[in-house]
Amino acid sequence: MAMLIRFLLFAAIAWYGYRLVRKLLDKQASLPPTSPTTEKSPEAMLACAYCQVHIPVGESTQSRGKVFCCEAHRDSYFRENPPQD
Ligand SMILES: [Zn+2]
């Protein structure tokens, strides 16, 4: 009898493991083909007019048609390249 219980227990664990693996594989297969490491949707990248570092549009500072990575670079840029108007 003990053998039967042990066998059933093993079968249950094996079944559970099989279900878990299937679930993980299904989850992986249902993901879009694009890289699963990126959580956010891809955003356009723009180069800072001052240091040329590429930054996402959402994190950029824009002024007078120029794009900057931070306000310090915006200020530095316009100090070195004063607007003509
Ligand atoms: Zn910059």
PDB file of the backbone (N, CA, C, O) and the ligand in Angstrom, with CONECT records:
HET     ZN  A 101       1
ATOM      1  N   MET A   1       0.828  -1.205   0.000  1.00  0.00           N
ATOM      2  CA  MET A   1       0.000   0.000   0.000  1.00  0.00           C
ATOM      3  C   MET A   1       0.866   1.260   0.000  1.00  0.00           C
ATOM      4  O   MET A   1       0.588   2.235  -0.697  1.00  0.00           O
ATOM      5  N   ALA A   2       1.927   1.199   0.810  1.00  0.00           N
ATOM      6  CA  ALA A   2       2.834   2.344   0.908  1.00  0.00           C
ATOM      7  C   ALA A   2       3.463   2.641  -0.452  1.00  0.00           C
ATOM      8  O   ALA A   2       3.696   3.799  -0.799  1.00  0.00           O
ATOM      9  N   MET A   3       3.730   1.595  -1.208  1.00  0.00           N
ATOM     10  CA  MET A   3       4.315   1.750  -2.549  1.00  0.00           C
ATOM     11  C   MET A   3       3.364   2.505  -3.462  1.00  0.00           C
ATOM     12  O   MET A   3       3.780   3.362  -4.241  1.00  0.00           O
ATOM     13  N   LEU A   4       2.079   2.176  -3.356  1.00  0.00           N
ATOM     14  CA  LEU A   4       1.067   2.805  -4.205  1.00  0.00           C
ATOM     15  C   LEU A   4       0.962   4.293  -3.880  1.00  0.00           C
ATOM     16  O   LEU A   4       0.897   5.130  -4.780  1.00  0.00           O
ATOM     17  N   ILE A   5       0.948   4.612  -2.596  1.00  0.00           N
ATOM     18  CA  ILE A   5       0.862   6.022  -2.172  1.00  0.00           C
ATOM     19  C   ILE A   5       2.073   6.791  -2.676  1.00  0.00           C
ATOM     20  O   ILE A   5       1.959   7.911  -3.173  1.00  0.00           O
ATOM     21  N   ARG A   6       3.234   6.165  -2.536  1.00  0.00           N
ATOM     22  CA  ARG A   6       4.471   6.800  -2.990  1.00  0.00           C
ATOM     23  C   ARG A   6       4.421   7.045  -4.505  1.00  0.00           C
ATOM     24  O   ARG A   6       4.837   8.090  -5.005  1.00  0.00           O
ATOM     25  N   PHE A   7       3.897   6.045  -5.207  1.00  0.00           N
ATOM     26  CA  PHE A   7       3.799   6.154  -6.659  1.00  0.00           C
ATOM     27  C   PHE A   7       2.837   7.281  -7.048  1.00  0.00           C
ATOM     28  O   PHE A   7       3.117   8.072  -7.948  1.00  0.00           O
ATOM     29  N   LEU A   8       1.706   7.337  -6.355  1.00  0.00           N
ATOM     30  CA  LEU A   8       0.719   8.381  -6.651  1.00  0.00           C
ATOM     31  C   LEU A   8       1.287   9.769  -6.356  1.00  0.00           C
ATOM     32  O   LEU A   8       1.067  10.723  -7.102  1.00  0.00           O
ATOM     33  N   LEU A   9       2.020   9.850  -5.252  1.00  0.00           N
ATOM     34  CA  LEU A   9       2.633  11.120  -4.863  1.00  0.00           C
ATOM     35  C   LEU A   9       3.633  11.562  -5.933  1.00  0.00           C
ATOM     36  O   LEU A   9       3.669  12.727  -6.328  1.00  0.00           O
ATOM     37  N   PHE A  10       4.441  10.607  -6.390  1.00  0.00           N
ATOM     38  CA  PHE A  10       5.438  10.902  -7.423  1.00  0.00           C
ATOM     39  C   PHE A  10       4.744  11.334  -8.713  1.00  0.00           C
ATOM     40  O   PHE A  10       5.172  12.277  -9.379  1.00  0.00           O
ATOM     41  N   ALA A  11       3.665  10.627  -9.052  1.00  0.00           N
ATOM     42  CA  ALA A  11       2.907  10.935 -10.269  1.00  0.00           C
ATOM     43  C   ALA A  11       2.314  12.351 -10.173  1.00  0.00           C
ATOM     44  O   ALA A  11       2.308  13.099 -11.150  1.00  0.00           O
ATOM     45  N   ALA A  12       1.823  12.699  -8.990  1.00  0.00           N
ATOM     46  CA  ALA A  12       1.223  14.016  -8.791  1.00  0.00           C
ATOM     47  C   ALA A  12       2.280  15.110  -8.953  1.00  0.00           C
ATOM     48  O   ALA A  12       2.035  16.137  -9.586  1.00  0.00           O
ATOM     49  N   ILE A  13       3.452  14.876  -8.372  1.00  0.00           N
ATOM     50  CA  ILE A  13       4.544  15.857  -8.468  1.00  0.00           C
ATOM     51  C   ILE A  13       4.989  15.991  -9.923  1.00  0.00           C
ATOM     52  O   ILE A  13       5.209  17.097 -10.415  1.00  0.00           O
ATOM     53  N   ALA A  14       5.119  14.853 -10.603  1.00  0.00           N
ATOM     54  CA  ALA A  14       5.538  14.864 -12.004  1.00  0.00           C
ATOM     55  C   ALA A  14       4.508  15.606 -12.861  1.00  0.00           C
ATOM     56  O   ALA A  14       4.869  16.382 -13.745  1.00  0.00           O
ATOM     57  N   TRP A  15       3.228  15.359 -12.589  1.00  0.00           N
ATOM     58  CA  TRP A  15       2.148  16.005 -13.334  1.00  0.00           C
ATOM     59  C   TRP A  15       2.174  17.523 -13.104  1.00  0.00           C
ATOM     60  O   TRP A  15       2.020  18.321 -14.028  1.00  0.00           O
ATOM     61  N   TYR A  16       2.376  17.882 -11.826  1.00  0.00           N
ATOM     62  CA  TYR A  16       2.414  19.299 -11.478  1.00  0.00           C
ATOM     63  C   TYR A  16       3.602  19.985 -12.169  1.00  0.00           C
ATOM     64  O   TYR A  16       3.474  21.094 -12.687  1.00  0.00           O
ATOM     65  N   GLY A  17       4.749  19.312 -12.169  1.00  0.00           N
ATOM     66  CA  GLY A  17       5.940  19.853 -12.824  1.00  0.00           C
ATOM     67  C   GLY A  17       5.717  20.003 -14.317  1.00  0.00           C
ATOM     68  O   GLY A  17       6.119  20.993 -14.929  1.00  0.00           O
ATOM     69  N   TYR A  18       5.061  18.989 -14.895  1.00  0.00           N
ATOM     70  CA  TYR A  18       4.779  19.027 -16.329  1.00  0.00           C
ATOM     71  C   TYR A  18       3.870  20.203 -16.659  1.00  0.00           C
ATOM     72  O   TYR A  18       4.093  20.916 -17.637  1.00  0.00           O
ATOM     73  N   ARG A  19       2.845  20.398 -15.835  1.00  0.00           N
ATOM     74  CA  ARG A  19       1.901  21.506 -16.044  1.00  0.00           C
ATOM     75  C   ARG A  19       2.617  22.850 -15.933  1.00  0.00           C
ATOM     76  O   ARG A  19       2.365  23.769 -16.713  1.00  0.00           O
ATOM     77  N   LEU A  20       3.520  22.949 -14.946  1.00  0.00           N
ATOM     78  CA  LEU A  20       4.255  24.191 -14.698  1.00  0.00           C
ATOM     79  C   LEU A  20       5.139  24.535 -15.900  1.00  0.00           C
ATOM     80  O   LEU A  20       5.195  25.681 -16.348  1.00  0.00           O
ATOM     81  N   VAL A  21       5.829  23.505 -16.407  1.00  0.00           N
ATOM     82  CA  VAL A  21       6.713  23.711 -17.567  1.00  0.00           C
ATOM     83  C   VAL A  21       5.887  24.124 -18.780  1.00  0.00           C
ATOM     84  O   VAL A  21       6.267  25.039 -19.510  1.00  0.00           O
ATOM     85  N   ARG A  22       4.768  23.460 -18.994  1.00  0.00           N
ATOM     86  CA  ARG A  22       3.905  23.789 -20.124  1.00  0.00           C
ATOM     87  C   ARG A  22       3.413  25.239 -20.025  1.00  0.00           C
ATOM     88  O   ARG A  22       3.366  25.974 -21.010  1.00  0.00           O
ATOM     89  N   LYS A  23       3.053  25.613 -18.803  1.00  0.00           N
ATOM     90  CA  LYS A  23       2.552  26.961 -18.554  1.00  0.00           C
ATOM     91  C   LYS A  23       3.631  28.007 -18.882  1.00  0.00           C
ATOM     92  O   LYS A  23       3.359  29.023 -19.522  1.00  0.00           O
ATOM     93  N   LEU A  24       4.866  27.727 -18.425  1.00  0.00           N
ATOM     94  CA  LEU A  24       5.975  28.648 -18.684  1.00  0.00           C
ATOM     95  C   LEU A  24       6.265  28.737 -20.174  1.00  0.00           C
ATOM     96  O   LEU A  24       6.506  29.821 -20.704  1.00  0.00           O
ATOM     97  N   LEU A  25       6.240  27.588 -20.849  1.00  0.00           N
ATOM     98  CA  LEU A  25       6.512  27.575 -22.280  1.00  0.00           C
ATOM     99  C   LEU A  25       5.422  28.323 -23.047  1.00  0.00           C
ATOM    100  O   LEU A  25       5.711  29.048 -23.999  1.00  0.00           O
ATOM    101  N   ASP A  26       4.167  28.141 -22.626  1.00  0.00           N
ATOM    102  CA  ASP A  26       3.062  28.838 -23.280  1.00  0.00           C
ATOM    103  C   ASP A  26       3.211  30.342 -23.088  1.00  0.00           C
ATOM    104  O   ASP A  26       2.978  31.127 -24.008  1.00  0.00           O
ATOM    105  N   LYS A  27       3.600  30.728 -21.885  1.00  0.00           N
ATOM    106  CA  LYS A  27       3.776  32.143 -21.567  1.00  0.00           C
ATOM    107  C   LYS A  27       4.852  32.749 -22.462  1.00  0.00           C
ATOM    108  O   LYS A  27       4.692  33.847 -22.994  1.00  0.00           O
ATOM    109  N   GLN A  28       5.954  32.011 -22.617  1.00  0.00           N
ATOM    110  CA  GLN A  28       7.077  32.467 -23.419  1.00  0.00           C
ATOM    111  C   GLN A  28       6.663  32.566 -24.892  1.00  0.00           C
ATOM    112  O   GLN A  28       7.029  33.516 -25.585  1.00  0.00           O
ATOM    113  N   ALA A  29       5.896  31.575 -25.361  1.00  0.00           N
ATOM    114  CA  ALA A  29       5.495  31.533 -26.762  1.00  0.00           C
ATOM    115  C   ALA A  29       4.513  32.649 -27.092  1.00  0.00           C
ATOM    116  O   ALA A  29       4.492  33.151 -28.216  1.00  0.00           O
ATOM    117  N   SER A  30       3.696  33.039 -26.109  1.00  0.00           N
ATOM    118  CA  SER A  30       2.673  34.050 -26.371  1.00  0.00           C
ATOM    119  C   SER A  30       3.229  35.471 -26.361  1.00  0.00           C
ATOM    120  O   SER A  30       2.543  36.418 -26.746  1.00  0.00           O
ATOM    121  N   LEU A  31       4.482  35.613 -25.917  1.00  0.00           N
ATOM    122  CA  LEU A  31       5.088  36.951 -25.892  1.00  0.00           C
ATOM    123  C   LEU A  31       5.344  37.440 -27.316  1.00  0.00           C
ATOM    124  O   LEU A  31       5.623  36.632 -28.202  1.00  0.00           O
ATOM    125  N   PRO A  32       5.254  38.725 -27.544  1.00  0.00           N
ATOM    126  CA  PRO A  32       5.556  39.255 -28.871  1.00  0.00           C
ATOM    127  C   PRO A  32       7.001  38.969 -29.249  1.00  0.00           C
ATOM    128  O   PRO A  32       7.853  38.853 -28.367  1.00  0.00           O
ATOM    129  N   PRO A  33       7.297  38.853 -30.539  1.00  0.00           N
ATOM    130  CA  PRO A  33       8.645  38.488 -30.985  1.00  0.00           C
ATOM    131  C   PRO A  33       9.714  39.517 -30.622  1.00  0.00           C
ATOM    132  O   PRO A  33      10.905  39.207 -30.642  1.00  0.00           O
ATOM    133  N   THR A  34       9.296  40.730 -30.294  1.00  0.00           N
ATOM    134  CA  THR A  34      10.283  41.746 -29.925  1.00  0.00           C
ATOM    135  C   THR A  34      10.891  41.402 -28.577  1.00  0.00           C
ATOM    136  O   THR A  34      10.317  40.629 -27.810  1.00  0.00           O
ATOM    137  N   SER A  35      12.033  41.966 -28.292  1.00  0.00           N
ATOM    138  CA  SER A  35      12.791  41.667 -27.091  1.00  0.00           C
ATOM    139  C   SER A  35      11.927  41.748 -25.833  1.00  0.00           C
ATOM    140  O   SER A  35      11.305  42.779 -25.577  1.00  0.00           O
ATOM    141  N   PRO A  36      11.882  40.664 -25.040  1.00  0.00           N
ATOM    142  CA  PRO A  36      11.063  40.684 -23.828  1.00  0.00           C
ATOM    143  C   PRO A  36      11.718  41.453 -22.684  1.00  0.00           C
ATOM    144  O   PRO A  36      11.100  41.648 -21.638  1.00  0.00           O
ATOM    145  N   THR A  37      12.967  41.893 -22.874  1.00  0.00           N
ATOM    146  CA  THR A  37      13.651  42.599 -21.805  1.00  0.00           C
ATOM    147  C   THR A  37      13.163  44.046 -21.688  1.00  0.00           C
ATOM    148  O   THR A  37      13.227  44.642 -20.613  1.00  0.00           O
ATOM    149  N   THR A  38      12.675  44.608 -22.805  1.00  0.00           N
ATOM    150  CA  THR A  38      12.188  45.974 -22.760  1.00  0.00           C
ATOM    151  C   THR A  38      10.748  45.986 -22.269  1.00  0.00           C
ATOM    152  O   THR A  38       9.856  45.418 -22.900  1.00  0.00           O
ATOM    153  N   GLU A  39      10.541  46.627 -21.161  1.00  0.00           N
ATOM    154  CA  GLU A  39       9.203  46.670 -20.582  1.00  0.00           C
ATOM    155  C   GLU A  39       8.362  47.752 -21.253  1.00  0.00           C
ATOM    156  O   GLU A  39       7.183  47.545 -21.541  1.00  0.00           O
ATOM    157  N   LYS A  40       8.969  48.892 -21.497  1.00  0.00           N
ATOM    158  CA  LYS A  40       8.234  49.989 -22.126  1.00  0.00           C
ATOM    159  C   LYS A  40       8.261  49.828 -23.642  1.00  0.00           C
ATOM    160  O   LYS A  40       9.145  49.160 -24.178  1.00  0.00           O
ATOM    161  N   SER A  41       7.329  50.416 -24.314  1.00  0.00           N
ATOM    162  CA  SER A  41       7.332  50.402 -25.764  1.00  0.00           C
ATOM    163  C   SER A  41       8.503  51.242 -26.248  1.00  0.00           C
ATOM    164  O   SER A  41       8.875  52.219 -25.598  1.00  0.00           O
ATOM    165  N   PRO A  42       9.079  50.878 -27.369  1.00  0.00           N
ATOM    166  CA  PRO A  42      10.251  51.617 -27.846  1.00  0.00           C
ATOM    167  C   PRO A  42       9.918  53.089 -28.092  1.00  0.00           C
ATOM    168  O   PRO A  42       8.889  53.426 -28.678  1.00  0.00           O
ATOM    169  N   GLU A  43      10.803  53.935 -27.636  1.00  0.00           N
ATOM    170  CA  GLU A  43      10.604  55.371 -27.769  1.00  0.00           C
ATOM    171  C   GLU A  43      11.698  55.940 -28.661  1.00  0.00           C
ATOM    172  O   GLU A  43      12.827  55.450 -28.669  1.00  0.00           O
ATOM    173  N   ALA A  44      11.353  56.966 -29.401  1.00  0.00           N
ATOM    174  CA  ALA A  44      12.340  57.572 -30.291  1.00  0.00           C
ATOM    175  C   ALA A  44      13.480  58.157 -29.467  1.00  0.00           C
ATOM    176  O   ALA A  44      13.270  58.717 -28.390  1.00  0.00           O
ATOM    177  N   MET A  45      14.707  58.013 -30.004  1.00  0.00           N
ATOM    178  CA  MET A  45      15.887  58.534 -29.336  1.00  0.00           C
ATOM    179  C   MET A  45      16.375  59.770 -30.085  1.00  0.00           C
ATOM    180  O   MET A  45      16.430  59.783 -31.314  1.00  0.00           O
ATOM    181  N   LEU A  46      16.723  60.796 -29.335  1.00  0.00           N
ATOM    182  CA  LEU A  46      17.236  62.020 -29.945  1.00  0.00           C
ATOM    183  C   LEU A  46      18.591  62.342 -29.332  1.00  0.00           C
ATOM    184  O   LEU A  46      18.848  62.050 -28.164  1.00  0.00           O
ATOM    185  N   ALA A  47      19.449  62.947 -30.138  1.00  0.00           N
ATOM    186  CA  ALA A  47      20.785  63.289 -29.658  1.00  0.00           C
ATOM    187  C   ALA A  47      20.771  64.669 -29.027  1.00  0.00           C
ATOM    188  O   ALA A  47      20.165  65.601 -29.556  1.00  0.00           O
ATOM    189  N   CYS A  48      21.439  64.790 -27.900  1.00  0.00           N
ATOM    190  CA  CYS A  48      21.580  66.080 -27.233  1.00  0.00           C
ATOM    191  C   CYS A  48      22.412  66.991 -28.135  1.00  0.00           C
ATOM    192  O   CYS A  48      23.468  66.581 -28.617  1.00  0.00           O
ATOM    193  N   ALA A  49      21.948  68.221 -28.369  1.00  0.00           N
ATOM    194  CA  ALA A  49      22.651  69.146 -29.250  1.00  0.00           C
ATOM    195  C   ALA A  49      23.994  69.566 -28.654  1.00  0.00           C
ATOM    196  O   ALA A  49      24.866  70.059 -29.369  1.00  0.00           O
ATOM    197  N   TYR A  50      24.159  69.370 -27.354  1.00  0.00           N
ATOM    198  CA  TYR A  50      25.390  69.808 -26.694  1.00  0.00           C
ATOM    199  C   TYR A  50      26.415  68.689 -26.572  1.00  0.00           C
ATOM    200  O   TYR A  50      27.572  68.875 -26.949  1.00  0.00           O
ATOM    201  N   CYS A  51      26.014  67.527 -26.053  1.00  0.00           N
ATOM    202  CA  CYS A  51      26.978  66.440 -25.824  1.00  0.00           C
ATOM    203  C   CYS A  51      26.779  65.251 -26.766  1.00  0.00           C
ATOM    204  O   CYS A  51      27.555  64.297 -26.715  1.00  0.00           O
ATOM    205  N   GLN A  52      25.759  65.288 -27.621  1.00  0.00           N
ATOM    206  CA  GLN A  52      25.481  64.245 -28.620  1.00  0.00           C
ATOM    207  C   GLN A  52      25.034  62.916 -28.003  1.00  0.00           C
ATOM    208  O   GLN A  52      24.932  61.913 -28.710  1.00  0.00           O
ATOM    209  N   VAL A  53      24.771  62.897 -26.711  1.00  0.00           N
ATOM    210  CA  VAL A  53      24.290  61.668 -26.078  1.00  0.00           C
ATOM    211  C   VAL A  53      22.843  61.454 -26.492  1.00  0.00           C
ATOM    212  O   VAL A  53      22.047  62.393 -26.508  1.00  0.00           O
ATOM    213  N   HIS A  54      22.506  60.208 -26.829  1.00  0.00           N
ATOM    214  CA  HIS A  54      21.143  59.904 -27.252  1.00  0.00           C
ATOM    215  C   HIS A  54      20.261  59.635 -26.035  1.00  0.00           C
ATOM    216  O   HIS A  54      20.608  58.853 -25.150  1.00  0.00           O
ATOM    217  N   ILE A  55      19.124  60.300 -26.020  1.00  0.00           N
ATOM    218  CA  ILE A  55      18.201  60.158 -24.896  1.00  0.00           C
ATOM    219  C   ILE A  55      16.786  59.969 -25.435  1.00  0.00           C
ATOM    220  O   ILE A  55      16.464  60.468 -26.514  1.00  0.00           O
ATOM    221  N   PRO A  56      15.933  59.248 -24.689  1.00  0.00           N
ATOM    222  CA  PRO A  56      14.544  59.080 -25.140  1.00  0.00           C
ATOM    223  C   PRO A  56      13.833  60.437 -25.176  1.00  0.00           C
ATOM    224  O   PRO A  56      14.093  61.314 -24.351  1.00  0.00           O
ATOM    225  N   VAL A  57      12.931  60.588 -26.150  1.00  0.00           N
ATOM    226  CA  VAL A  57      12.211  61.853 -26.320  1.00  0.00           C
ATOM    227  C   VAL A  57      11.569  62.299 -25.000  1.00  0.00           C
ATOM    228  O   VAL A  57      11.611  63.475 -24.640  1.00  0.00           O
ATOM    229  N   GLY A  58      10.982  61.343 -24.297  1.00  0.00           N
ATOM    230  CA  GLY A  58      10.279  61.671 -23.054  1.00  0.00           C
ATOM    231  C   GLY A  58      11.170  62.254 -21.974  1.00  0.00           C
ATOM    232  O   GLY A  58      10.696  62.987 -21.106  1.00  0.00           O
ATOM    233  N   GLU A  59      12.484  61.930 -22.022  1.00  0.00           N
ATOM    234  CA  GLU A  59      13.405  62.418 -20.998  1.00  0.00           C
ATOM    235  C   GLU A  59      14.201  63.618 -21.473  1.00  0.00           C
ATOM    236  O   GLU A  59      15.048  64.134 -20.742  1.00  0.00           O
ATOM    237  N   SER A  60      13.936  64.068 -22.693  1.00  0.00           N
ATOM    238  CA  SER A  60      14.718  65.165 -23.242  1.00  0.00           C
ATOM    239  C   SER A  60      14.136  66.519 -22.850  1.00  0.00           C
ATOM    240  O   SER A  60      12.971  66.635 -22.469  1.00  0.00           O
ATOM    241  N   THR A  61      14.988  67.536 -22.956  1.00  0.00           N
ATOM    242  CA  THR A  61      14.564  68.914 -22.762  1.00  0.00           C
ATOM    243  C   THR A  61      14.657  69.582 -24.122  1.00  0.00           C
ATOM    244  O   THR A  61      15.719  69.587 -24.744  1.00  0.00           O
ATOM    245  N   GLN A  62      13.551  70.145 -24.584  1.00  0.00           N
ATOM    246  CA  GLN A  62      13.565  70.757 -25.907  1.00  0.00           C
ATOM    247  C   GLN A  62      13.362  72.258 -25.795  1.00  0.00           C
ATOM    248  O   GLN A  62      12.503  72.744 -25.059  1.00  0.00           O
ATOM    249  N   SER A  63      14.186  72.977 -26.556  1.00  0.00           N
ATOM    250  CA  SER A  63      14.123  74.430 -26.542  1.00  0.00           C
ATOM    251  C   SER A  63      14.576  74.978 -27.887  1.00  0.00           C
ATOM    252  O   SER A  63      15.620  74.577 -28.401  1.00  0.00           O
ATOM    253  N   ARG A  64      13.807  75.882 -28.454  1.00  0.00           N
ATOM    254  CA  ARG A  64      14.140  76.520 -29.741  1.00  0.00           C
ATOM    255  C   ARG A  64      14.477  75.491 -30.826  1.00  0.00           C
ATOM    256  O   ARG A  64      15.409  75.695 -31.604  1.00  0.00           O
ATOM    257  N   GLY A  65      13.725  74.390 -30.881  1.00  0.00           N
ATOM    258  CA  GLY A  65      13.930  73.385 -31.918  1.00  0.00           C
ATOM    259  C   GLY A  65      15.132  72.495 -31.687  1.00  0.00           C
ATOM    260  O   GLY A  65      15.437  71.642 -32.520  1.00  0.00           O
ATOM    261  N   LYS A  66      15.824  72.679 -30.566  1.00  0.00           N
ATOM    262  CA  LYS A  66      16.982  71.841 -30.248  1.00  0.00           C
ATOM    263  C   LYS A  66      16.598  70.890 -29.124  1.00  0.00           C
ATOM    264  O   LYS A  66      15.700  71.163 -28.327  1.00  0.00           O
ATOM    265  N   VAL A  67      17.303  69.768 -29.085  1.00  0.00           N
ATOM    266  CA  VAL A  67      17.040  68.758 -28.071  1.00  0.00           C
ATOM    267  C   VAL A  67      18.247  68.645 -27.154  1.00  0.00           C
ATOM    268  O   VAL A  67      19.388  68.630 -27.616  1.00  0.00           O
ATOM    269  N   PHE A  68      17.993  68.565 -25.860  1.00  0.00           N
ATOM    270  CA  PHE A  68      19.076  68.465 -24.878  1.00  0.00           C
ATOM    271  C   PHE A  68      18.788  67.372 -23.879  1.00  0.00           C
ATOM    272  O   PHE A  68      17.629  67.053 -23.611  1.00  0.00           O
ATOM    273  N   CYS A  69      19.849  66.793 -23.322  1.00  0.00           N
ATOM    274  CA  CYS A  69      19.681  65.707 -22.366  1.00  0.00           C
ATOM    275  C   CYS A  69      19.310  66.246 -20.998  1.00  0.00           C
ATOM    276  O   CYS A  69      18.698  65.544 -20.192  1.00  0.00           O
ATOM    277  N   CYS A  70      19.681  67.497 -20.733  1.00  0.00           N
ATOM    278  CA  CYS A  70      19.361  68.077 -19.435  1.00  0.00           C
ATOM    279  C   CYS A  70      19.341  69.604 -19.564  1.00  0.00           C
ATOM    280  O   CYS A  70      19.795  70.159 -20.564  1.00  0.00           O
ATOM    281  N   GLU A  71      18.818  70.257 -18.558  1.00  0.00           N
ATOM    282  CA  GLU A  71      18.712  71.715 -18.599  1.00  0.00           C
ATOM    283  C   GLU A  71      20.090  72.385 -18.554  1.00  0.00           C
ATOM    284  O   GLU A  71      20.285  73.463 -19.115  1.00  0.00           O
ATOM    285  N   ALA A  72      21.032  71.737 -17.887  1.00  0.00           N
ATOM    286  CA  ALA A  72      22.389  72.288 -17.806  1.00  0.00           C
ATOM    287  C   ALA A  72      23.011  72.376 -19.199  1.00  0.00           C
ATOM    288  O   ALA A  72      23.673  73.360 -19.528  1.00  0.00           O
ATOM    289  N   HIS A  73      22.792  71.343 -20.015  1.00  0.00           N
ATOM    290  CA  HIS A  73      23.348  71.351 -21.368  1.00  0.00           C
ATOM    291  C   HIS A  73      22.600  72.336 -22.256  1.00  0.00           C
ATOM    292  O   HIS A  73      23.190  72.929 -23.159  1.00  0.00           O
ATOM    293  N   ARG A  74      21.301  72.517 -22.005  1.00  0.00           N
ATOM    294  CA  ARG A  74      20.541  73.519 -22.758  1.00  0.00           C
ATOM    295  C   ARG A  74      21.120  74.904 -22.474  1.00  0.00           C
ATOM    296  O   ARG A  74      21.340  75.698 -23.388  1.00  0.00           O
ATOM    297  N   ASP A  75      21.360  75.177 -21.202  1.00  0.00           N
ATOM    298  CA  ASP A  75      21.910  76.481 -20.819  1.00  0.00           C
ATOM    299  C   ASP A  75      23.316  76.666 -21.393  1.00  0.00           C
ATOM    300  O   ASP A  75      23.643  77.731 -21.918  1.00  0.00           O
ATOM    301  N   SER A  76      24.148  75.620 -21.288  1.00  0.00           N
ATOM    302  CA  SER A  76      25.509  75.704 -21.812  1.00  0.00           C
ATOM    303  C   SER A  76      25.490  75.920 -23.316  1.00  0.00           C
ATOM    304  O   SER A  76      26.273  76.712 -23.839  1.00  0.00           O
ATOM    305  N   TYR A  77      24.608  75.224 -24.011  1.00  0.00           N
ATOM    306  CA  TYR A  77      24.538  75.325 -25.470  1.00  0.00           C
ATOM    307  C   TYR A  77      24.185  76.746 -25.894  1.00  0.00           C
ATOM    308  O   TYR A  77      24.821  77.306 -26.787  1.00  0.00           O
ATOM    309  N   PHE A  78      23.186  77.321 -25.263  1.00  0.00           N
ATOM    310  CA  PHE A  78      22.763  78.666 -25.663  1.00  0.00           C
ATOM    311  C   PHE A  78      23.730  79.744 -25.168  1.00  0.00           C
ATOM    312  O   PHE A  78      23.724  80.866 -25.674  1.00  0.00           O
ATOM    313  N   ARG A  79      24.557  79.403 -24.184  1.00  0.00           N
ATOM    314  CA  ARG A  79      25.581  80.341 -23.746  1.00  0.00           C
ATOM    315  C   ARG A  79      26.693  80.385 -24.808  1.00  0.00           C
ATOM    316  O   ARG A  79      27.238  81.445 -25.113  1.00  0.00           O
ATOM    317  N   GLU A  80      27.019  79.185 -25.372  1.00  0.00           N
ATOM    318  CA  GLU A  80      28.048  79.110 -26.393  1.00  0.00           C
ATOM    319  C   GLU A  80      27.532  79.451 -27.774  1.00  0.00           C
ATOM    320  O   GLU A  80      28.278  79.959 -28.612  1.00  0.00           O
ATOM    321  N   ASN A  81      26.256  79.174 -28.018  1.00  0.00           N
ATOM    322  CA  ASN A  81      25.633  79.472 -29.314  1.00  0.00           C
ATOM    323  C   ASN A  81      24.395  80.342 -29.088  1.00  0.00           C
ATOM    324  O   ASN A  81      23.270  79.845 -29.153  1.00  0.00           O
ATOM    325  N   PRO A  82      24.592  81.626 -28.824  1.00  0.00           N
ATOM    326  CA  PRO A  82      23.439  82.475 -28.501  1.00  0.00           C
ATOM    327  C   PRO A  82      22.458  82.535 -29.689  1.00  0.00           C
ATOM    328  O   PRO A  82      22.879  82.664 -30.839  1.00  0.00           O
ATOM    329  N   PRO A  83      21.148  82.441 -29.399  1.00  0.00           N
ATOM    330  CA  PRO A  83      20.155  82.549 -30.471  1.00  0.00           C
ATOM    331  C   PRO A  83      20.256  83.915 -31.146  1.00  0.00           C
ATOM    332  O   PRO A  83      20.461  84.936 -30.489  1.00  0.00           O
ATOM    333  N   GLN A  84      20.111  83.911 -32.459  1.00  0.00           N
ATOM    334  CA  GLN A  84      20.289  85.152 -33.250  1.00  0.00           C
ATOM    335  C   GLN A  84      19.125  86.106 -33.107  1.00  0.00           C
ATOM    336  O   GLN A  84      19.311  87.319 -33.198  1.00  0.00           O
ATOM    337  N   ASP A  85      17.932  85.588 -32.884  1.00  0.00           N
ATOM    338  CA  ASP A  85      16.755  86.471 -32.859  1.00  0.00           C
ATOM    339  C   ASP A  85      16.638  87.265 -31.565  1.00  0.00           C
ATOM    340  O   ASP A  85      15.701  88.047 -31.402  1.00  0.00           O
TER     341      ASP A  85
HETATM  342 ZN    ZN A 101      23.844  66.691 -23.133  1.00  0.00          ZN2+
END
